[in-house]
């Protein structure tokens, strides 16, 4: 599988078996395997779009300005 599950579980303060169970449940709910990098990219993009549209995330603050270059 992808990433370091032990480190992720520790960061979340949960047991690694709990993390594995949650990841499998997510796969069941979305109908796709999280081991597929393209699926993960699409999920990351969807979450970013959700932030921009519904949480008024300011994407301009993350873009480099002419002063940064």
C-alpha positions as CSV (number, residue, x, y, z in Angstrom):
1,X,0.0,0.0,0.0
2,X,1.0,3.7,-0.2
3,X,2.7,5.8,2.4
4,X,3.8,5.0,5.9
5,X,0.8,3.7,7.7
6,X,2.5,3.3,11.1
7,X,3.7,6.9,11.1
8,X,0.3,8.1,9.9
9,X,-1.5,6.1,12.6
10,X,0.8,7.6,15.3
11,X,0.2,11.1,13.9
12,X,-3.5,10.5,14.2
13,X,-3.2,9.0,17.6
14,X,-4.8,5.7,16.5
15,X,-3.7,2.1,16.2
16,X,-2.4,1.0,12.8
17,X,-5.2,-1.6,12.6
18,X,-7.7,1.1,13.0
19,X,-6.2,3.1,10.2
20,X,-6.2,0.1,7.9
21,X,-9.8,-0.6,8.7
22,X,-10.7,3.0,8.0
23,X,-8.8,3.0,4.7
24,X,-10.6,-0.2,3.6
25,X,-14.0,1.4,4.6
26,X,-13.2,4.5,2.5
27,X,-12.3,2.2,-0.5
28,X,-15.7,0.5,-0.1
29,X,-17.6,3.8,0.1
30,X,-15.9,5.4,-2.9
31,X,-15.6,2.2,-5.0
32,X,-12.0,2.7,-5.8
33,X,-8.6,1.5,-4.5
34,X,-6.6,4.0,-2.6
35,X,-3.4,2.2,-3.8
36,X,-4.0,3.8,-7.2
37,X,-2.1,7.1,-7.3
38,X,-4.5,8.6,-9.9
39,X,-7.4,7.9,-7.5
40,X,-5.6,9.7,-4.7
41,X,-4.8,12.6,-6.9
42,X,-8.5,12.9,-7.9
43,X,-9.5,12.8,-4.3
44,X,-7.0,15.5,-3.3
45,X,-8.2,17.7,-6.1
46,X,-11.9,17.1,-5.1
47,X,-11.1,18.1,-1.5
48,X,-9.3,21.3,-2.7
49,X,-12.2,22.2,-4.9
50,X,-14.6,21.6,-2.0
51,X,-12.5,24.0,0.1
52,X,-12.4,26.6,-2.5
53,X,-16.1,26.5,-3.3
54,X,-17.7,25.9,0.2
55,X,-15.2,27.1,2.7
56,X,-14.1,30.2,0.8
57,X,-10.5,29.0,0.7
58,X,-8.2,31.8,-0.6
59,X,-6.3,30.0,-3.4
60,X,-4.6,33.3,-4.3
61,X,-2.7,33.3,-1.0
62,X,-1.0,30.0,-2.1
63,X,0.1,31.2,-5.6
64,X,3.5,32.8,-6.0
65,X,3.5,36.5,-6.7
66,X,5.8,38.4,-9.1
67,X,7.7,39.5,-6.0
68,X,8.4,35.8,-5.1
69,X,10.1,35.1,-8.5
